[in-house]
Amino acid sequence: MLSFENDYNTGAHPQILARFLETNLVPQTGYGNDEYCTSAKEKIRAAIGKPEADIFFLVGGTQTNAVVISSLLMPYQGVIAADTGHVSVHEAGAIEHTGHKVLVIPSSSNAAADATANPAGTAGKIAPAALRAYLEAYYADGNYEHMVFPGAVYISHPTELGTLYTKAELTALHEICREYKIPLFLDGARLGYGLMSKVTDVTLADIAELTDVFYIGGTKVGAICGEAVVFPNGNMPAHFLTHVKQNGALLAKGRLLGIQFDTLFTDDLYLAISKNAIDRAAELVEVMAKHGFATHSDSPTNQQFFAVSNDMMVRLAERVAFSFWENLDADHTVIRFVTSWATTKENIEELDQILAEITG
């Protein structure tokens, strides 16, 4: 079965596995205080241009979102997110389980707030104008003291729909958050793929400058597991390690995460393997178009969406693994193909052959 199901359907980059073997029997202290975590943190600080940054390694994306967001909020606060955001849809109520509400901005509000009303430009994102309108409406409500306070803003880059924020959008969101004295948190589960997109004007240093906390995703970008949480201005919440442990998220063998990020941030490996996914995604779109499958939405990253007939979806699923995305109508479904650091040209060529046989 040829798989384009997701970007974590393989193990880890060979250089990471080699480092595990090289360091396997070297004794180290635990809980992220080992030499590999220390080295990885220094390399990340250098990459973002923030020597004062606080960095903490966690295991997975949902865990990271729940731990970070709950550490930022008071008991009476919630987090603002797009209604399509990962914390809104695909985390099984993990944020609500911590006792905090997800305050959603509907996609329709984003489109209305965008002067261009360009679906490709707003899909999955929070438009700055929509955020300002939400906050202004909240504080204009005479009963706001009886409501859940907006205590943080959550965005992802890339978004669930593969779209990207521009530097201007991040700057505007950051300024609004500063005005209202709430932190801006960027989910970077697929950050490498966003940074290497051919259309982005956002760098890792820009993200460090324009957010209050973000994370560098490893699970979907070459690591077995792991996310590097970055508080770029040395602004990690007090007793963050204790908060992490209380939530069952503290890894005793923290070296397992440190080794991976130390490897990924050596000789720009993280960016190099991310570029592979972007290059293969462009080839995948060309192959799909060659066989009559147009993209359903405009994604400049490694997630590509296609609307197909239900009959074609069934036939395709017999030989290719992909993800269901949404029902388009009674006869058509939107499906998602995802490339990764491990996708090869041979994978794309095999897809070409399969499509030729199915549609021929």
C-alpha positions in Angstrom: 0.0 0.0 0.0 1.4 3.4 -1.1 0.9 5.8 1.8 0.2 9.5 1.7 -2.0 9.3 4.9 0.0 11.6 7.1 3.5 13.0 7.8 4.2 10.7 10.7 3.7 7.3 9.0 7.4 6.4 9.1 9.9 6.2 11.9 12.7 8.8 12.2 15.5 10.2 10.1 18.4 7.8 9.9 20.8 10.4 11.5 18.6 10.4 14.5 18.6 6.6 14.8 22.4 6.6 14.4 22.7 9.2 17.3 20.6 6.9 19.5 22.9 4.0 18.9 26.0 6.2 19.4 24.8 7.6 22.7 22.8 4.6 24.0 25.1 3.5 26.8 26.3 7.0 27.9 24.8 7.7 31.3 22.9 10.9 31.6 20.8 12.7 34.2 17.1 12.8 33.6 14.1 15.1 33.0 15.8 17.2 30.3 18.9 18.1 32.2 21.2 16.0 30.1 23.9 17.2 27.8 21.9 16.5 24.6 19.0 18.6 25.7 21.4 21.4 26.7 23.1 21.3 23.3 19.8 21.2 21.4 18.5 24.2 23.3 21.7 26.2 22.5 21.3 25.3 18.8 17.6 26.4 18.8 18.5 29.7 20.5 21.1 30.3 17.8 18.6 29.5 15.0 15.9 31.9 16.3 18.4 34.6 17.4 17.1 34.6 20.9 19.9 33.7 23.4 17.5 34.4 26.3 14.8 31.9 25.1 13.5 29.3 27.5 13.0 25.9 25.8 11.3 22.8 27.0 10.9 19.5 25.2 7.6 17.6 25.3 6.5 14.4 23.5 3.5 15.2 21.2 1.3 17.9 19.8 -1.9 17.5 21.7 0.1 17.1 24.9 2.0 20.3 24.1 -1.1 22.3 23.3 -2.9 21.3 26.5 0.1 21.8 28.8 1.2 25.2 27.3 -2.3 26.7 27.0 -3.3 25.6 30.6 0.0 27.1 31.9 -0.9 30.5 30.3 -4.4 30.8 31.6 -6.1 31.7 34.8 -9.0 29.5 35.8 -11.6 31.9 34.5 -9.9 32.3 31.1 -10.2 30.5 27.7 -8.2 30.4 24.5 -9.3 32.0 21.3 -8.9 29.8 18.2 -10.2 29.4 14.7 -13.1 27.0 14.5 -11.0 24.9 12.2 -8.1 24.9 14.6 -6.6 21.7 15.9 -7.5 22.5 19.5 -11.1 23.2 18.3 -11.6 20.0 16.3 -9.1 17.2 16.5 -7.9 17.1 20.1 -10.9 15.3 21.8 -11.6 18.2 24.1 -8.1 18.2 25.6 -8.1 21.9 26.3 -11.6 21.7 27.9 -10.3 18.8 29.9 -7.8 21.1 31.6 -10.7 23.3 32.7 -10.4 26.0 30.0 -12.8 26.8 27.2 -11.9 27.1 23.5 -13.4 30.3 22.3 -13.8 30.0 18.6 -13.8 32.5 15.8 -15.9 31.1 12.9 -14.4 30.8 9.5 -17.2 33.0 8.1 -16.1 35.8 10.5 -12.5 35.5 9.2 -13.7 35.8 5.6 -15.9 38.7 6.4 -13.0 40.5 8.2 -10.7 40.0 5.3 -11.1 42.9 2.8 -10.1 40.6 0.0 -12.5 37.8 1.1 -10.1 35.3 -0.5 -11.0 31.8 0.8 -7.5 30.6 0.1 -6.0 33.4 2.0 -8.2 33.0 5.1 -8.9 29.3 5.3 -7.9 27.9 8.7 -6.5 31.3 9.9 -7.6 34.0 12.3 -7.7 37.2 10.4 -6.4 40.2 12.5 -9.5 42.1 11.9 -11.6 39.2 13.1 -9.6 38.9 16.3 -9.9 42.6 17.0 -13.7 42.5 16.3 -14.0 39.5 18.7 -12.1 41.2 21.5 -13.9 44.5 21.1 -17.3 42.8 21.1 -16.3 40.9 24.3 -15.4 44.0 26.3 -18.3 46.0 24.9 -20.7 43.4 26.4 -21.9 44.8 29.7 -22.0 41.3 31.2 -18.4 40.3 30.2 -17.5 39.8 33.9 -19.9 36.9 33.9 -18.3 35.3 30.8 -15.1 33.3 30.1 -12.3 35.8 29.6 -10.2 35.6 26.4 -6.8 34.8 28.0 -4.7 33.7 25.0 -4.8 33.3 21.3 -3.9 30.0 19.5 -2.9 29.8 15.9 -1.1 27.2 13.9 1.4 27.6 11.1 0.8 25.8 8.8 -2.9 25.6 9.6 -5.1 22.5 9.6 -5.9 23.4 5.9 -2.2 23.8 4.9 -2.4 27.6 4.7 0.2 30.0 6.0 0.2 33.3 7.9 2.1 36.1 6.3 4.6 38.2 8.2 2.2 41.1 8.1 -0.6 39.0 9.5 1.6 37.7 12.3 2.7 41.2 13.1 -0.9 42.5 13.3 -2.0 39.6 15.5 1.0 40.2 17.8 0.2 43.9 18.1 -3.4 43.2 19.0 -2.4 40.6 21.6 0.0 43.1 23.1 -2.7 45.7 23.2 -5.0 43.4 25.1 -2.2 41.9 27.2 -2.8 38.3 26.2 -0.2 35.9 24.8 0.0 34.7 21.2 0.7 30.9 21.0 1.7 29.4 17.7 1.3 25.6 17.2 4.3 24.5 15.0 3.5 20.8 14.6 4.3 21.2 10.9 6.5 24.3 11.3 9.3 23.0 9.1 7.0 22.6 6.1 5.7 26.1 6.6 9.2 27.6 6.8 10.2 25.9 3.5 7.1 26.7 1.5 8.0 28.5 -1.7 5.5 31.3 -1.0 6.2 32.1 2.6 7.8 35.4 3.8 8.1 34.1 7.4 11.3 32.9 9.0 12.0 31.1 12.2 13.4 34.3 13.6 10.2 36.2 12.6 8.1 33.7 14.6 10.4 34.1 17.6 9.9 37.8 17.4 6.2 37.9 16.8 4.9 35.3 19.3 5.0 34.8 23.0 5.4 31.1 22.8 5.6 28.6 19.9 6.7 25.1 19.4 8.9 23.4 16.8 7.3 20.2 15.7 9.5 17.1 15.5 7.0 14.3 15.4 5.8 15.2 11.9 9.2 16.5 10.8 11.8 13.7 11.1 11.7 12.7 14.8 10.2 9.6 16.3 8.4 12.0 18.7 8.9 15.3 20.3 8.1 19.0 20.2 10.4 21.8 21.3 8.4 24.5 23.2 10.0 27.9 22.9 9.3 30.9 25.1 11.4 33.3 23.1 11.8 36.1 25.6 12.7 34.1 28.6 9.1 34.2 29.6 8.4 30.6 30.6 5.6 30.5 33.2 6.8 30.0 36.8 7.2 26.4 37.8 6.6 25.2 34.3 8.4 21.9 34.9 6.1 21.3 37.9 3.1 22.0 35.8 4.4 19.6 33.1 4.9 16.9 35.7 1.5 17.4 37.2 0.0 16.8 33.8 1.9 13.5 33.3 4.0 15.0 30.5 7.5 15.0 32.0 9.7 12.4 30.3 12.3 10.9 32.7 14.5 10.0 29.8 14.5 13.5 28.4 17.7 12.6 26.5 15.4 10.9 23.9 14.0 14.3 22.9 17.3 16.2 23.3 19.1 13.8 21.0 16.5 14.2 18.3 16.4 18.0 18.3 20.2 18.3 18.7 20.4 16.2 15.5 17.6 18.1 13.6 19.3 21.4 14.4 22.8 20.3 13.3 23.8 21.5 9.8 20.2 22.7 9.0 18.9 19.1 8.8 15.4 20.3 10.0 15.0 22.7 7.1 16.6 20.4 4.5 14.3 17.5 5.2 11.3 19.8 5.4 12.1 21.1 1.9 11.9 17.5 0.6 8.2 17.4 1.6 7.5 20.7 -0.2 9.2 19.5 -3.3 7.4 16.2 -3.3 4.0 17.9 -2.7 4.5 20.0 -5.8 5.2 16.9 -7.8 2.2 15.2 -6.3 -0.1 18.0 -7.4 1.3 17.8 -10.9 0.7 14.1 -11.1 -2.8 14.4 -9.7 -3.6 17.1 -12.2 -2.2 15.0 -15.0 -4.9 12.4 -14.2 -7.7 14.9 -13.8 -7.7 15.6 -10.1 -7.7 19.3 -9.3 -6.8 20.6 -5.8 -9.9 21.5 -3.8 -8.1 24.3 -1.9 -4.9 26.3 -2.3 -2.3 24.9 0.1 1.4 25.9 -0.4 2.6 23.2 2.1 2.8 19.5 2.4 -1.0 18.9 2.8 -2.9 18.7 -0.4 -6.7 18.4 -0.7 -8.7 16.9 -3.6 -12.4 16.5 -4.3 -13.2 13.1 -5.8 -16.3 11.1 -6.5 -17.1 8.6 -3.9 -16.7 5.8 -6.4 -13.2 7.0 -7.3 -12.3 7.3 -3.6 -13.2 3.7 -3.0 -11.1 2.5 -6.0 -8.2 4.7 -5.0 -8.3 3.5 -1.4 -7.6 -0.1 -2.6 -4.1 0.9 -3.5 -3.2 4.2 -1.8 -3.6 5.3 1.8 -4.9 8.9 2.3 -7.1 10.7 4.8 -10.8 11.4 4.7 -11.3 15.1 5.1 -15.0 16.0 4.7 -18.1 15.1 2.8 -18.5 17.6 -0.1 -21.9 16.5 -1.2 -23.8 13.2 -1.6 -21.6 12.0 -4.3 -18.2 13.6 -3.6 -15.7 13.6 -0.8 -12.6 15.8 0.0 -9.6 13.7 0.7 -6.1 14.7 1.9 -2.7 13.6 0.6 0.3 14.4 2.8 4.0 14.3 1.9 6.8 14.3 4.4 10.5 14.4 5.0 10.6 10.7 4.0 8.5 10.9 0.8 10.6 9.9 -2.3 10.4 10.7 -6.0 9.8 6.9 -6.4 6.7 7.3 -4.3 5.4 10.0 -6.6 6.2 7.9 -9.7 4.4 4.9 -8.2 1.3 7.1 -7.6 1.5 8.2 -11.2 1.4 4.6 -12.3 -1.4 3.7 -10.0 -3.5 6.6 -11.2 -2.9 5.7 -14.8 -4.2 2.2 -14.2 -7.2 3.4 -12.2 -8.3 6.2 -14.7 -7.1 4.6 -17.9 
